[in-house]
Amino acid sequence: MPDTQQIGKLLLIMGVLAWAPFLILVGMGEEPSIYPFLAVHLTGVIGGTRLRARRNDGKAKQRSRRQVIGRILILLGVLAWAPYLYQKDILGQPVEIGLFLTVHLTGVLTGIALLLSIPLLNYLQKSRQSALPKESISG
């Protein structure tokens, strides 16, 4: 049976790649509805994130400051869509998507970079420690 981490990773990739056909259609001059692509995107990203967050041991770990800031940035990036959807769908006003997309991607990508920097720093510290010459005890 596949690992939940791998399934989560696959869902995340599929959720992000859901925008490829949308962008192709827009590039061809079409005006497709955003909602089917948004549904696939959110299903993949949220489902994948939840699966990857599961811990097999069930122990809650203390989050570092970097993890907290990264998660807050991702949340703020996602919440950037609230005023866009309110103006567009509830008020019925024409809204340019560029600013909201910029804020969304800035928050989400910066948050992801912070979260990914933690294992990267751990790896670099371990590789530096293993590269240090081992002192021999001679008597």
C-alpha positions in Angstrom: 0.0 0.0 0.0 1.4 3.4 -0.9 2.7 5.7 1.9 0.4 8.6 2.9 3.4 10.9 2.4 3.7 9.9 -1.2 0.0 10.1 -1.9 0.0 13.6 -0.3 2.9 14.6 -2.5 1.1 13.4 -5.6 -2.1 15.3 -4.6 -0.1 18.5 -4.0 1.6 18.2 -7.5 -1.8 17.5 -9.1 -3.3 20.4 -7.3 -0.7 22.9 -8.5 -0.7 21.5 -12.0 -4.5 21.9 -12.2 -3.8 25.5 -13.4 -1.8 24.3 -16.5 -4.9 23.7 -18.7 -6.5 26.9 -17.4 -3.4 28.9 -18.3 -3.3 27.3 -21.7 -6.9 28.1 -22.4 -6.3 31.7 -21.3 -3.3 31.9 -23.5 -5.4 30.7 -26.5 -7.8 33.6 -25.9 -10.5 31.7 -24.1 -12.2 32.8 -21.0 -12.8 29.6 -19.0 -14.6 29.6 -15.6 -12.1 29.6 -12.8 -14.2 27.4 -10.5 -13.5 23.9 -11.9 -9.8 24.5 -11.8 -10.0 26.1 -8.4 -11.9 23.0 -7.1 -9.2 20.6 -8.4 -6.5 22.9 -7.1 -7.9 23.2 -3.6 -8.8 19.5 -3.4 -5.2 18.5 -4.3 -3.4 21.2 -2.2 -5.5 20.9 0.9 -5.8 17.1 0.7 -2.2 16.6 0.0 -1.1 19.0 2.8 -3.3 17.2 5.3 -2.0 13.8 4.3 1.6 15.0 4.4 1.0 16.5 7.9 0.0 13.2 9.4 2.5 11.7 11.8 2.7 8.0 12.2 3.8 8.2 15.8 0.9 10.5 16.8 3.2 12.7 18.9 2.8 16.4 18.7 6.0 18.2 18.0 6.9 21.7 19.1 7.0 23.9 16.1 9.9 26.2 15.5 9.5 30.0 14.9 10.3 29.4 11.3 7.5 26.8 10.9 5.0 29.1 12.6 5.9 32.1 10.4 5.9 29.9 7.2 2.4 28.6 8.0 1.1 32.1 8.8 2.5 33.4 5.4 0.8 30.5 3.6 -2.5 31.2 5.4 -2.3 34.9 4.5 -1.5 34.1 0.9 -4.6 31.9 0.7 -6.7 34.6 2.5 -5.7 37.1 -0.2 -8.5 35.6 -2.3 -11.3 36.6 0.1 -11.6 40.2 -0.9 -11.3 39.2 -4.6 -14.1 36.7 -4.4 -16.2 39.1 -2.3 -15.8 41.9 -4.9 -16.3 39.7 -7.9 -19.0 37.3 -6.8 -21.0 39.1 -4.1 -20.7 42.7 -5.3 -20.5 41.8 -8.9 -17.7 44.3 -9.6 -15.1 43.7 -12.3 -11.8 43.0 -10.5 -8.3 42.7 -11.9 -6.8 39.4 -10.7 -3.1 40.4 -10.9 -2.8 42.0 -7.4 -4.5 39.2 -5.7 -2.5 36.5 -7.5 0.7 38.4 -6.6 -0.2 38.5 -2.9 -1.3 34.9 -3.0 1.9 33.6 -4.6 4.1 35.8 -2.5 2.6 34.5 0.7 2.4 30.9 -0.3 5.8 30.6 -2.0 7.6 32.5 0.8 5.9 30.3 3.4 6.8 27.1 1.6 10.4 28.4 1.3 10.6 28.9 5.0 9.1 25.5 5.7 11.5 23.8 3.3 14.5 25.7 4.7 14.2 23.7 8.0 15.1 20.3 6.5 17.6 21.9 4.3 19.4 23.5 7.2 19.3 20.2 9.2 20.8 18.4 6.2 23.6 21.0 5.8 24.4 20.9 9.5 24.6 17.1 9.4 26.8 17.1 6.3 29.2 19.6 7.9 29.4 17.5 11.0 30.2 14.4 9.0 32.8 16.3 7.0 34.7 17.3 10.1 37.8 15.1 10.7 37.3 12.7 13.5 39.9 13.1 16.3 41.6 10.0 17.2 42.4 9.3 20.8 46.0 8.2 21.1 47.8 7.6 24.3 
